[in-house]
Amino acid sequence: MSVPAQSTKVLMIHEAGLHARPSVKFTKLAKRFGAAIEISAQEEGPWIDAKSIVKVMATRIPKGTMLHIRATGEDAGEAIAALSALVEQDFEDETVEGGA
């Protein structure tokens, strides 16, 4: 039996968008989870691996974009909550905890 995907969307408020520093923080946090995590600038995709720094930086998602996050796996809900909180806090909260 497969675990259904969980998803959310969050407004990108960082002045530089999903650029170098935010991308590093985002992927570093994503890698703490066992869930498969993907992001997209559009609900219909294309979806990219949120654990790949190269792919995340290549998205160049600008400020004001609705960032779509989806995850599948045992800790998908925790991953979605932590990653959306990181974006909502403008990548400043170093205390956002990750699982696995």
WONORGI-V16917 format. One record per helix or strand of 2 or more residues. SS is the DSSP state (h for helix, s for strand). FROM is the first residue (numbers start at 1). LEN is the number of residues. If there is no record, write none. Layout:
ss->SS from->FROM len->LEN
ss->SS from->FROM len->LEN
This chain:
ss->s from->6 len->6
ss->h from->20 len->11
ss->s from->36 len->5
ss->s from->48 len->2
ss->h from->53 len->7
ss->s from->66 len->7
ss->h from->76 len->13
